[in-house]
Every structure is written in structure tokens, then in C-alpha cells.
């Protein structure tokens, strides 16, 4: 019995050793199989310029070679070796430790005229590598005599689709290449539409449509400056189209080769602020003016006459409210004063005054010219909203002694006598004055919005004057700020 058990135990051990040996052999076979990498082409298709004279076929391995491997290939198709191409070998040697190899192919360009040549390279099976038909095992080469060029296009920019010529804006345009430029060259901008380069706009500060481009560029920006035009109702278009002008270093995108700009200055509709007829039968309509106070409210409202300027569109004109009073045989001023109420800023005492016209019943102080102009610039193509500005203007007036100017009754007051003698023309006045004042309106910046329930025009105006009488006694209620030699006053206009 003991002998039987011993034999049984030895049999079990022997069987176990056989099983372990079998598993070890299987594991060794599996490990040996793992040394065979997968071979494949870098790409399945290539577009080759025949004028280059060469092309490198690149084969890759799925893992680095454990030993030197020779990958074999077959060349098929209707191409003819040594007529259309030549190779020194039809195999690629990949050294141990590397995972790719290259086979140079010489392209015989002078013999290639047929664009339909079929040139295919197929990986052949080998002992040291594997080939999977689904893993880039075939490379198709298409020949062309066309150089593969960078493509130039406009980069879309909605900010440049519209501009107002009154603003004389500088627009920036961006160009892009899909690959680096091959050589120093230029691009020409073909100009279409209603505008002329040099007269109506400039490119990079000049009047040439050619832009220099440097080798290696992938992007470029250029500026287009619209020359200022003060023409309300202006409506033009400008189309720029990229052209290589025969240059062969790049191509032009068919979809993004052009850019159109609308150059418009829409006519502003003043109807929302034209409610009541002008005062005393004057021209235009009434408008209410106020000046910003120190507490942020609008102070000292007065009514003046205003209306569109018939000679220049998009300008609002304020009138001096002149009317003819036959009883006195002179010109008279209705209430309101000059549009910017500069005389209010002088705040003279009873010993002096400002004259630039004649008043009815009292001295209403005016500068000349007191017909001020405000320029309205539409926001985009919406004429009911936008900005308001003004050209620099100068206002002059004479200073006389008020005590002498208003002595007596209306019929004998000096301003009345002077008015009769000059026919109401202040320029002909010879009445003695002790000084002349000139005030410059430097700039106006503001906005208008006629879409509001109460349409309004709000702006800041900057003034300066060398006269010691200007802003000498600013009313304490007004928010007048001084910066350097300029005074800023804020105004608000609303319909009356």
C-alpha cells in the first residue's frame, strides 16, 4: 500500500511538471510574437509637386525595432520606373531602436505630363514585422505640377462693415495665410465701388493699393483711413478684393477674398424735437435749453429757436430770434439769448454789459455770430440715435458801460438811438466800447437720442478766452469745471 501511494505521488509531481513546462512554452511563444511590430505608412495619400524632383516615402513601426528590420514594398499602378520615377531600392531598412524609416524617391518631372498617373506603394509581408490591410498598408501618390501654395484670406471682422465719413475713422483689416509665406512678395487690393484711393481713403497712410509681405508671414494687418467728409445723407460702398496680381508665391481664398464696407452718413431726422413753432414768428421751432447744476440737475431753462440748417444737412441751427418791430424802426431780440448762453457766464454787474445786437425793452446780451451749429452723427445706420459734436467756433462781442447804454426811456436809450442810426446792424455801431471779448468754442462731445419718450440732446462744451471778463463771476449754481485754460459746461436740449 505504501508503495502504491509513493508511485501515485510521483505521478502527480510528474504531471505537474509537464503542465508547468507546457504553460512556460506557451508564454514564450506569446512573448516571441510580441517582438513583431506593425508596419504602416505615415499617410495613405500624398500630393507631390513633380517640380520638387523628390519625395520621401516614410514607413513607421508600431514600436521600436528590437533588431534591424527590412520592410519591403511593391510599386504598382501605371507609372513606369525610370520613366516617371526611380528608386535605389524597394525596401526600407529600419535599424534596431528606431521606429521609422525613409525611402527617397526621385521624381522624373520632365517625363510627367499625365495628371491621371496611378502611383501606389504597397507594404509587402515580412518575417520581422506584421502588415494589417486596415492600418495604412497602401500609399497613393498623386503627381501635380502645381506648387502647393499658402492661401491668403480676409479674417472676418464685423467692426469694419460700416463707417461714417464724418468721423474719418481708421479701420483695421486682418489677413491670414494658412501656411507660412514662401518668399518676400506683395498683395494688391482691387478697389470697387464709389470711393477712390487717395481722394476718399488711404491704405497704410498712402495711396497705393499694394501691400508688402515678408517671407514666413502667417498673418498681417493693414489700416484704411477714410478721409473726412461733411456731407449729410452720404451713402457709398467700398469693396476690397485680394489679388496676387500675377505673383505665384501664394493663392487667394475664393470664399474670403473680398470685404465690403458701407460708408454712410445717414440724414438725421429732427422731427422728434420739432414740436412748437418758433417764438415771435421766428424761424424754426422752439427748443428748451438747460445747463447742468452743481447738484446734478438741469438748471435755468430757457427757450430758444432752432431748426435744421438748410445749407448743411445733419446740422441743427439756433437762431437769434430776430423780429422786426415797426413801432421802433429797429431790430429786436426775443427771449432766449445766444444758443450757448455765453453772456450768462460773464455775469456782469450793473456797470458793464455785452452787446452784439439790440434788445427790445432791455439789453439782451448777445455774441456775434450767435447762430451756433451742432453736428449730429448717426449711430451706425440708425439716424435717431448717435453723437453730437461741433466745429471749433469763435464768438465776439463789445463791452460797453451799461449805465450809459440804458439811460432814459426806450425811445432815448443809447442802444435804441444807435439801433436807429445803424438800421439795426450791430457791425455798423460806433458807440464807444471799453473792450472786445472773444470766446472760442473748442469742442463739443455728447449724444442725442430721439427714440426716448422725451427726446434729448446732451453734450459737454469746452470754452476758452483770453479776456479777463470771461468766467470772471461764474454763477455758483452752475457746474462749470476748469481744466487748464478751458472751461467745461454741460448742456441739455429737449423739445418745447
C-alpha positions in Angstrom: 0.0 0.0 0.0 2.8 2.4 0.8 4.5 1.6 -2.4 1.3 2.4 -4.3 0.9 5.8 -2.6 4.6 6.6 -3.4 4.0 5.8 -7.1 0.8 7.9 -7.1 2.6 10.9 -5.6 5.5 10.7 -8.1 2.9 10.5 -10.9 1.2 13.7 -9.7 4.5 15.5 -9.4 5.5 14.4 -12.9 2.1 15.6 -14.3 2.5 19.0 -12.6 6.0 19.4 -14.1 4.6 18.7 -17.6 1.8 21.2 -17.1 4.2 23.9 -16.0 6.5 23.2 -18.9 3.6 23.5 -21.3 2.5 26.8 -19.9 6.0 28.1 -20.0 6.3 27.1 -23.6 3.0 28.9 -24.4 4.2 32.1 -22.6 7.5 32.0 -24.5 5.7 31.8 -27.8 3.4 34.7 -26.9 6.5 36.8 -25.9 8.3 36.0 -29.1 5.2 37.1 -31.0 5.3 40.5 -29.3 8.6 41.3 -31.0 6.9 41.6 -34.4 5.8 45.3 -34.7 3.1 46.6 -37.0 4.5 48.4 -40.2 2.4 51.2 -41.8 2.7 54.3 -43.9 2.6 57.7 -42.3 -0.3 58.7 -44.5 -2.5 57.0 -47.1 -2.3 59.7 -49.7 0.2 62.3 -50.7 0.1 65.2 -53.2 3.6 65.6 -54.7 4.8 68.6 -56.8 6.8 67.0 -59.5 8.9 70.1 -59.9 10.4 69.4 -56.5 12.2 66.4 -58.0 11.9 64.2 -55.0 9.6 62.6 -52.4 10.4 60.7 -49.2 8.3 57.6 -48.5 8.0 57.3 -44.8 7.2 54.0 -43.1 6.6 53.7 -39.3 6.6 50.8 -36.8 4.1 50.5 -34.0 7.0 50.1 -31.6 10.8 50.4 -31.8 12.6 47.6 -33.6 14.3 45.2 -31.3 16.7 44.3 -34.2 17.4 45.6 -37.7 14.3 45.2 -39.8 13.9 45.4 -43.6 10.4 46.5 -44.8 9.7 45.5 -48.3 7.4 47.4 -50.7 5.7 46.9 -54.1 5.3 49.7 -56.6 2.1 49.3 -58.6 -0.1 51.4 -61.0 0.5 52.8 -64.4 3.7 54.7 -63.5 6.8 53.4 -65.1 10.0 53.0 -63.1 13.0 55.0 -64.6 10.5 57.0 -66.7 8.3 58.6 -64.1 10.3 57.8 -61.0 13.4 56.0 -59.8 14.5 54.4 -56.5 17.7 52.9 -55.4 15.8 50.1 -53.6 12.3 48.9 -53.0 12.8 48.3 -49.3 13.4 50.4 -46.2 15.9 49.3 -43.6 15.0 50.3 -40.1 17.8 49.9 -37.6 17.3 48.5 -34.1 16.0 51.0 -31.6 14.2 53.1 -34.3 10.5 53.2 -35.2 10.6 54.7 -38.7 12.5 54.7 -41.9 12.6 56.7 -45.2 12.9 55.7 -48.8 13.9 58.6 -51.1 12.1 58.6 -54.5 13.4 60.6 -57.4 10.6 62.3 -59.4 11.4 62.5 -63.2 9.4 65.6 -63.7 10.3 66.2 -67.4 8.5 62.9 -68.3 5.4 63.5 -66.3 2.5 65.2 -68.2 -0.4 63.0 -67.4 -2.2 64.2 -64.3 -4.0 60.8 -64.0 -0.9 58.7 -63.4 -1.6 56.0 -60.8 1.3 55.6 -58.4 0.7 53.3 -55.4 3.1 51.8 -52.9 2.0 48.7 -51.0 3.7 47.1 -48.0 4.7 43.5 -48.6 4.5 41.0 -45.7 7.7 40.1 -43.9 9.0 37.8 -41.2 10.1 40.5 -38.8 7.0 42.7 -39.0 3.3 42.5 -39.5 1.0 44.2 -42.0 -2.6 45.0 -41.4 -4.6 46.0 -44.6 -6.7 48.2 -42.4 -3.7 50.1 -41.0 -2.3 52.4 -43.8 -0.8 49.5 -45.7 -1.1 51.3 -49.0 0.2 54.8 -50.0 -1.3 56.6 -53.0 0.8 59.3 -54.6 -0.8 61.9 -56.8 1.5 63.9 -59.0 0.9 67.6 -59.8 2.9 70.3 -61.5 1.1 72.9 -59.4 3.0 74.3 -56.4 1.2 73.8 -53.1 0.9 77.4 -52.1 -0.2 79.2 -48.9 -3.8 80.6 -49.2 -4.4 84.2 -48.3 -7.8 85.4 -47.0 -9.5 88.1 -45.0 -10.2 87.4 -41.4 -13.9 88.4 -40.8 -14.3 91.5 -38.7 -17.9 92.8 -38.2 -16.5 96.1 -36.7 -15.4 97.2 -40.2 -18.6 96.7 -42.1 -19.8 100.3 -41.6 -18.2 103.7 -41.1 -19.3 107.3 -41.1 -17.1 109.5 -43.3 -17.6 112.5 -40.9 -15.7 110.6 -38.2 -12.7 110.0 -40.5 -12.1 106.6 -38.8 -9.1 104.4 -39.2 -10.3 100.8 -39.9 -8.0 97.8 -39.3 -8.2 94.8 -41.5 -6.6 91.4 -40.8 -5.2 89.0 -43.4 -4.2 85.4 -42.8 -2.2 82.7 -44.6 -3.0 79.0 -43.9 0.7 78.3 -44.0 3.9 80.5 -43.9 4.5 82.6 -47.0 7.2 81.2 -49.2 9.0 84.4 -50.2 9.0 88.2 -49.9 6.2 89.5 -52.1 3.1 91.7 -52.1 -0.7 91.6 -52.3 -2.7 94.0 -54.4 -6.1 95.3 -53.3 -8.6 95.6 -56.1 -10.9 98.6 -55.3 -14.5 98.6 -56.4 -17.4 100.8 -55.5 -17.9 104.6 -55.2 -14.6 105.6 -53.5 -11.2 106.3 -54.9 -7.9 105.6 -53.2 -6.0 108.8 -52.4 -9.0 111.1 -52.7 -11.5 109.3 -50.5 -9.3 106.9 -48.4 -5.7 105.9 -47.7 -4.2 102.5 -47.1 -1.4 102.4 -44.5 -1.2 106.2 -44.9 -0.6 106.2 -48.6 -2.5 106.0 -51.9 -1.1 102.7 -53.2 -3.2 99.5 -53.3 -0.1 97.3 -52.9 0.9 95.9 -49.5 4.4 94.5 -49.0 4.5 91.0 -47.4 7.6 89.3 -45.9 8.6 85.7 -46.2 7.4 83.5 -43.4 4.3 85.6 -42.5 1.1 83.8 -41.4 -0.8 87.0 -40.7 -0.8 90.7 -41.5 -2.9 93.8 -40.6 -3.3 97.0 -42.6 -5.1 100.2 -41.9 -7.6 102.0 -44.1 -8.3 105.7 -43.2 -11.5 107.2 -44.5 -10.9 110.9 -45.5 -13.4 113.1 -43.6 -16.5 114.3 -45.5 -19.1 116.6 -44.0 -22.0 115.5 -46.2 -25.2 114.5 -44.5 -27.0 111.8 -46.5 -23.7 110.4 -47.9 -24.2 106.8 -48.9 -21.4 104.9 -50.7 -19.8 101.5 -50.7 -16.2 100.3 -50.9 -15.3 96.8 -51.8 -11.7 95.5 -51.4 -10.7 92.3 -53.1 -7.4 90.4 -52.6 -5.4 89.7 -55.8 -1.9 88.3 -56.2 -1.5 90.4 -59.3 0.3 87.5 -61.1 2.6 86.7 -58.2 2.9 82.9 -57.8 4.0 82.6 -54.2 0.5 82.2 -52.7 -3.1 81.6 -53.6 -6.3 83.6 -52.8 -9.2 82.1 -50.9 -12.3 82.0 -53.1 -14.7 82.4 -50.1 -12.8 85.1 -48.1 -11.2 87.2 -50.8 -13.4 90.3 -50.5 -14.6 92.7 -47.9 -17.3 95.3 -48.4 -17.6 98.5 -46.3 -20.7 100.7 -46.2 -19.6 104.3 -46.0 -22.7 106.2 -45.0 -23.7 109.4 -43.1 -27.4 108.9 -42.7 -29.6 112.0 -42.7 -30.7 112.8 -39.2 -34.4 113.3 -38.7 -35.0 116.3 -36.4 -38.8 115.8 -36.4 -38.8 114.5 -32.7 -37.5 117.8 -31.5 -39.7 120.0 -33.7 -42.8 120.4 -31.6 -43.8 124.1 -31.2 -43.5 126.9 -33.7 -40.7 129.4 -33.1 -41.1 132.3 -30.7 -42.4 135.6 -32.1 -42.8 134.3 -35.6 -39.1 133.4 -35.9 -37.6 130.7 -38.0 -37.7 127.0 -36.9 -39.1 125.6 -33.7 -38.7 126.0 -30.0 -36.3 124.0 -28.0 -35.6 124.2 -24.3 -32.1 124.5 -23.0 -30.7 123.9 -19.6 -27.2 123.9 -18.0 -26.0 121.2 -15.6 -26.1 122.5 -12.0 -23.7 121.5 -9.1 -26.4 119.2 -7.7 -26.6 117.2 -10.9 -30.0 118.7 -12.0 -30.5 120.8 -15.1 -30.8 124.5 -14.2 -32.0 127.7 -15.6 -34.1 126.5 -18.5 -34.6 129.0 -21.4 -36.3 128.6 -24.7 -34.5 129.3 -28.0 -35.5 128.9 -31.6 -33.8 126.2 -33.6 -34.1 124.3 -36.9 -32.3 122.2 -39.5 -29.6 124.1 -41.3 -30.8 124.2 -44.9 -27.3 124.6 -46.3 -25.7 121.8 -44.4 -27.5 118.6 -43.6 -27.3 117.0 -40.2 -26.7 120.4 -38.5 -29.0 121.9 -36.0 -29.0 125.7 -36.2 -30.1 128.0 -33.4 -31.4 131.4 -34.4 -31.0 134.8 -32.8 -34.8 135.2 -32.7 -34.8 138.4 -34.6 -38.1 140.1 -35.3 -39.0 143.5 -36.8 -40.7 146.0 -34.6 -42.1 148.7 -36.8 -43.0 150.9 -33.9 -39.4 151.4 -33.0 -38.0 151.1 -36.6 -35.3 148.7 -35.3 -34.5 145.0 -35.0 -35.4 143.4 -31.7 -34.3 140.2 -29.9 -36.9 137.9 -28.5 -36.2 136.0 -25.2 -33.5 133.4 -25.0 -30.1 134.8 -25.8 -27.4 133.0 -27.7 -27.5 129.3 -28.0 -24.7 128.6 -25.6 -25.7 131.5 -23.2 -22.1 132.7 -23.0 -23.2 136.0 -21.8 -24.8 134.3 -18.7 -21.3 133.0 -17.9 -20.0 136.6 -17.8 -22.4 137.6 -15.0 -21.6 141.3 -15.4 -22.6 143.8 -12.7 -24.6 146.9 -13.5 -21.6 148.9 -14.7 -20.9 147.0 -17.9 -22.7 144.7 -20.4 -22.2 142.8 -23.6 -23.6 143.9 -26.8 -23.7 142.2 -30.2 -27.3 143.0 -31.2 -30.1 145.2 -29.9 -32.8 144.3 -27.4 -36.4 145.3 -27.1 -37.2 146.9 -23.8 -33.9 145.9 -22.2 -30.4 145.0 -23.2 -30.5 141.3 -24.1 -26.8 140.4 -24.3 -25.7 138.6 -27.5 -22.5 137.5 -29.1 -22.0 137.5 -32.8 -22.4 135.3 -34.6 -24.9 133.7 -32.2 -26.2 131.3 -34.8 -24.4 128.2 -33.4 -24.3 124.9 -35.2 -24.4 121.4 -33.7 -23.4 118.4 -35.9 -25.4 115.2 -35.5 -23.7 111.9 -36.4 -25.9 108.8 -36.6 -25.1 105.7 -34.6 -24.3 103.2 -37.3 -27.2 103.4 -39.7 -29.8 104.5 -37.2 -30.4 108.2 -37.7 -32.5 108.6 -34.4 -29.5 107.9 -32.1 -25.9 109.0 -32.2 -23.3 111.5 -31.2 -23.3 115.3 -31.3 -20.3 117.5 -31.9 -19.4 120.9 -33.3 -16.6 122.5 -35.2 -14.5 125.0 -33.4 -16.2 128.4 -33.4 -15.4 131.9 -32.1 -17.8 134.4 -30.7 -17.1 138.1 -30.4 -18.8 140.9 -28.5 -18.3 144.5 -27.5 -18.3 145.6 -23.9 -19.9 149.0 -23.1 -20.9 150.8 -19.9 -24.4 149.6 -19.1 -25.2 152.8 -17.2 -24.8 154.9 -20.4 -26.3 152.3 -22.7 -29.6 152.1 -20.9 -30.1 155.7 -19.7 -33.5 157.2 -20.2 -36.7 155.7 -21.7 -36.8 153.2 -24.6 -37.0 155.9 -27.2 -33.9 157.7 -25.9 -31.8 154.9 -24.6 -28.4 154.8 -26.3 -29.0 151.2 -27.6 -32.2 152.5 -29.2 -30.6 155.6 -30.8 -27.7 153.5 -32.0 -30.1 150.9 -33.5 -32.0 153.5 -35.5 -28.8 155.1 -36.8 -27.3 151.8 -37.9 -30.5 150.2 -39.2 -30.2 147.5 -36.6 -26.8 146.3 -37.9 -24.5 145.9 -35.0 -21.5 145.7 -37.2 -22.1 149.4 -38.1 -22.3 150.5 -34.5 -19.9 153.3 -33.5 -20.9 153.5 -29.9 -17.9 153.7 -27.6 -16.9 150.3 -26.1 -14.2 149.8 -23.5 -13.2 146.3 -24.6 -13.9 143.5 -27.0 -14.2 139.9 -25.9 -13.7 136.8 -28.0 -14.7 133.3 -26.7 -13.6 130.2 -28.5 -15.8 127.1 -28.5 -13.0 124.5 -28.6 -15.1 121.3 -28.9 -18.4 119.6 -28.2 -18.8 116.0 -27.2 -22.2 114.4 -26.5 -25.1 112.2 -27.6 -28.6 112.5 -28.9 -31.5 110.1 -28.6 -34.7 110.8 -30.4 -36.2 107.4 -29.5 -36.8 108.4 -25.9 -40.3 109.5 -24.7 -38.7 112.9 -24.2 -36.1 113.2 -27.0 -32.9 114.9 -25.8 -29.6 116.2 -26.8 -26.9 116.2 -24.1 -23.4 117.4 -24.5 -20.3 118.9 -22.9 -18.8 122.1 -24.4 -15.3 123.3 -23.7 -14.5 127.1 -24.0 -11.6 129.3 -23.6 -10.9 133.0 -23.8 -8.0 135.3 -23.1 -10.4 138.0 -21.9 -10.3 138.7 -18.1 -14.1 139.2 -18.2 -14.8 135.6 -19.3 -16.0 133.3 -16.4 -15.0 136.1 -14.1 -18.0 135.6 -11.8 -19.4 132.1 -12.6 -22.9 131.6 -11.1 -22.4 129.4 -8.1 -25.3 127.1 -9.1 -23.7 126.1 -12.4 -21.4 123.1 -12.7 -18.6 124.7 -14.6 -15.3 122.9 -14.4 -11.9 124.4 -15.3 -9.1 122.3 -16.7 -6.0 124.1 -17.8 -7.2 127.1 -19.8 -10.6 125.6 -20.7 -13.9 125.6 -19.0 -16.4 122.7 -19.4 -20.1 123.4 -19.4 -22.8 120.6 -19.8 -26.0 121.3 -21.7 -29.3 119.5 -22.3 -31.8 120.3 -25.1 -35.4 119.0 -25.1 -38.4 119.8 -27.2 -40.6 122.6 -26.0 
